[in-house]
Amino acid sequence: MRDVTEQEAQRLIAFARDRLGRQEGDGQCWTLVYNGFCALEFHKPSSIYAWGLEGEQLCEARPGDVFQFTNFRVDVSVDNPDGGGYDEFAERGSPRHTAILVSIDGNGLATFLECNIGGSFNVQQHTFHVRTADWTNDEGRRTRVVTRGTFTVYRPQKPEAQSE
């Protein structure tokens, strides 16, 4: 087996994006990934919630990787210099949830393609933080992110090309 190339990973993202707003298969979160793997001839390990080679560190995650969340929650608190602000949260995996990574920034703000969220089985795109962080921007707005639960990052695999 080999890691999928960045171009192959983009094909998995395109597969999911082509289904935005529609239900893929039975609408379960893992079905979107599984059907994408089948269509693109990616290798699906026999373990139910494994999606390839397990990543070592979040900083190595790249678009097209698959996140397997377990009882994951992120709480975000934003305090503005004028005294205003807001709190928000996101949950994934009760107990488990599968999603395709589209992008991630240095603060751990990630965009995913996923389904079976918020009572909808349609494919959706959402952005939320995946690591604890605390920072203040140039305007003095402080953002605190606290994550609980776990996730595993998987790099999809493809069989080696067969020689003829």
C-alpha positions as a Python dict, from the first residue, in 0.01 Angstrom:
ca = {
    (1, 'M'): (0, 0, 0),
    (2, 'R'): (101, 359, -54),
    (3, 'D'): (-32, 695, 63),
    (4, 'V'): (-270, 856, -183),
    (5, 'T'): (-114, 1147, -367),
    (6, 'E'): (-238, 1501, -309),
    (7, 'Q'): (-413, 1481, -647),
    (8, 'E'): (-587, 1157, -548),
    (9, 'A'): (-686, 1310, -214),
    (10, 'Q'): (-841, 1605, -402),
    (11, 'R'): (-1052, 1353, -595),
    (12, 'L'): (-1199, 1230, -263),
    (13, 'I'): (-1282, 1590, -171),
    (14, 'A'): (-1438, 1643, -516),
    (15, 'F'): (-1642, 1322, -473),
    (16, 'A'): (-1789, 1460, -149),
    (17, 'R'): (-1836, 1816, -283),
    (18, 'D'): (-2029, 1679, -582),
    (19, 'R'): (-2280, 1547, -327),
    (20, 'L'): (-2321, 1865, -120),
    (21, 'G'): (-2683, 1913, -22),
    (22, 'R'): (-2777, 1556, -116),
    (23, 'Q'): (-2788, 1233, 77),
    (24, 'E'): (-2514, 984, -10),
    (25, 'G'): (-2632, 626, 30),
    (26, 'D'): (-2803, 579, 366),
    (27, 'G'): (-2678, 920, 486),
    (28, 'Q'): (-2456, 784, 762),
    (29, 'C'): (-2128, 971, 810),
    (30, 'W'): (-1910, 672, 724),
    (31, 'T'): (-2108, 596, 406),
    (32, 'L'): (-1982, 913, 235),
    (33, 'V'): (-1621, 813, 298),
    (34, 'Y'): (-1676, 445, 219),
    (35, 'N'): (-1850, 519, -112),
    (36, 'G'): (-1575, 765, -204),
    (37, 'F'): (-1312, 501, -127),
    (38, 'C'): (-1495, 248, -346),
    (39, 'A'): (-1539, 491, -636),
    (40, 'L'): (-1172, 595, -626),
    (41, 'E'): (-1033, 247, -554),
    (42, 'F'): (-879, 350, -222),
    (43, 'H'): (-797, 67, 18),
    (44, 'K'): (-1043, 26, 307),
    (45, 'P'): (-885, -160, 601),
    (46, 'S'): (-1098, -435, 752),
    (47, 'S'): (-1135, -255, 1086),
    (48, 'I'): (-1470, -73, 1090),
    (49, 'Y'): (-1352, 277, 1181),
    (50, 'A'): (-1004, 268, 1027),
    (51, 'W'): (-957, 460, 700),
    (52, 'G'): (-592, 411, 611),
    (53, 'L'): (-257, 477, 771),
    (54, 'E'): (-296, 638, 1114),
    (55, 'G'): (-131, 979, 1136),
    (56, 'E'): (121, 1060, 1405),
    (57, 'Q'): (48, 1431, 1456),
    (58, 'L'): (-226, 1678, 1371),
    (59, 'C'): (29, 1909, 1204),
    (60, 'E'): (82, 1639, 939),
    (61, 'A'): (-289, 1628, 841),
    (62, 'R'): (-358, 1731, 485),
    (63, 'P'): (-667, 1779, 267),
    (64, 'G'): (-831, 1446, 184),
    (65, 'D'): (-735, 1281, 513),
    (66, 'V'): (-1018, 1120, 705),
    (67, 'F'): (-1089, 1215, 1068),
    (68, 'Q'): (-1253, 960, 1296),
    (69, 'F'): (-1395, 1149, 1596),
    (70, 'T'): (-1490, 988, 1927),
    (71, 'N'): (-1703, 1185, 2175),
    (72, 'F'): (-1544, 1507, 2047),
    (73, 'R'): (-1655, 1853, 2160),
    (74, 'V'): (-1503, 2195, 2100),
    (75, 'D'): (-1598, 2504, 2300),
    (76, 'V'): (-1502, 2847, 2163),
    (77, 'S'): (-1517, 3170, 2363),
    (78, 'V'): (-1447, 3504, 2195),
    (79, 'D'): (-1397, 3824, 2396),
    (80, 'N'): (-1395, 4154, 2209),
    (81, 'P'): (-1204, 4459, 2340),
    (82, 'D'): (-1537, 4647, 2378),
    (83, 'G'): (-1659, 4388, 2630),
    (84, 'G'): (-1879, 4200, 2385),
    (85, 'G'): (-1821, 3849, 2264),
    (86, 'Y'): (-1983, 3513, 2221),
    (87, 'D'): (-1955, 3144, 2304),
    (88, 'E'): (-2020, 2853, 2067),
    (89, 'F'): (-1963, 2480, 2056),
    (90, 'A'): (-1957, 2190, 1814),
    (91, 'E'): (-1985, 1820, 1881),
    (92, 'R'): (-1885, 1526, 1667),
    (93, 'G'): (-1907, 1161, 1753),
    (94, 'S'): (-2156, 1040, 2001),
    (95, 'P'): (-1989, 804, 2015),
    (96, 'R'): (-1817, 820, 1670),
    (97, 'H'): (-1820, 1038, 1357),
    (98, 'T'): (-1633, 1022, 1025),
    (99, 'A'): (-1544, 1329, 812),
    (100, 'I'): (-1318, 1428, 521),
    (101, 'L'): (-1070, 1711, 582),
    (102, 'V'): (-1082, 1994, 328),
    (103, 'S'): (-841, 2236, 496),
    (104, 'I'): (-679, 2323, 829),
    (105, 'D'): (-498, 2635, 949),
    (106, 'G'): (-224, 2693, 1207),
    (107, 'N'): (-477, 2756, 1486),
    (108, 'G'): (-647, 2420, 1425),
    (109, 'L'): (-950, 2565, 1244),
    (110, 'A'): (-1050, 2287, 1006),
    (111, 'T'): (-1309, 2255, 730),
    (112, 'F'): (-1474, 1918, 675),
    (113, 'L'): (-1715, 1752, 435),
    (114, 'E'): (-1949, 1528, 632),
    (115, 'C'): (-2305, 1406, 670),
    (116, 'N'): (-2544, 1295, 943),
    (117, 'I'): (-2504, 1627, 1127),
    (118, 'G'): (-2777, 1825, 1299),
    (119, 'G'): (-3050, 1582, 1201),
    (120, 'S'): (-2966, 1600, 829),
    (121, 'F'): (-2833, 1308, 629),
    (122, 'N'): (-2727, 1539, 343),
    (123, 'V'): (-2359, 1605, 272),
    (124, 'Q'): (-2257, 1934, 434),
    (125, 'Q'): (-1943, 2144, 477),
    (126, 'H'): (-1859, 2272, 827),
    (127, 'T'): (-1569, 2453, 989),
    (128, 'F'): (-1467, 2407, 1352),
    (129, 'H'): (-1153, 2389, 1567),
    (130, 'V'): (-982, 2056, 1631),
    (131, 'R'): (-721, 2158, 1888),
    (132, 'T'): (-708, 2359, 2208),
    (133, 'A'): (-568, 2709, 2155),
    (134, 'D'): (-571, 3060, 2302),
    (135, 'W'): (-473, 3373, 2108),
    (136, 'T'): (-538, 3745, 2079),
    (137, 'N'): (-543, 3910, 1738),
    (138, 'D'): (-403, 4253, 1645),
    (139, 'E'): (-736, 4421, 1726),
    (140, 'G'): (-733, 4279, 2080),
    (141, 'R'): (-998, 4010, 2025),
    (142, 'R'): (-918, 3705, 2238),
    (143, 'T'): (-1023, 3358, 2127),
    (144, 'R'): (-1007, 3056, 2357),
    (145, 'V'): (-1068, 2708, 2221),
    (146, 'V'): (-1101, 2402, 2442),
    (147, 'T'): (-1139, 2055, 2292),
    (148, 'R'): (-1246, 1734, 2463),
    (149, 'G'): (-1271, 1382, 2330),
    (150, 'T'): (-1047, 1236, 2065),
    (151, 'F'): (-997, 1192, 1696),
    (152, 'T'): (-769, 987, 1478),
    (153, 'V'): (-638, 1117, 1145),
    (154, 'Y'): (-609, 859, 869),
    (155, 'R'): (-418, 898, 543),
    (156, 'P'): (-605, 703, 273),
    (157, 'Q'): (-407, 431, 98),
    (158, 'K'): (-406, 286, -251),
    (159, 'P'): (-276, -51, -363),
    (160, 'E'): (60, -38, -537),
    (161, 'A'): (30, -44, -916),
    (162, 'Q'): (35, -395, -1049),
    (163, 'S'): (317, -474, -1290),
    (164, 'E'): (219, -655, -1606),
}
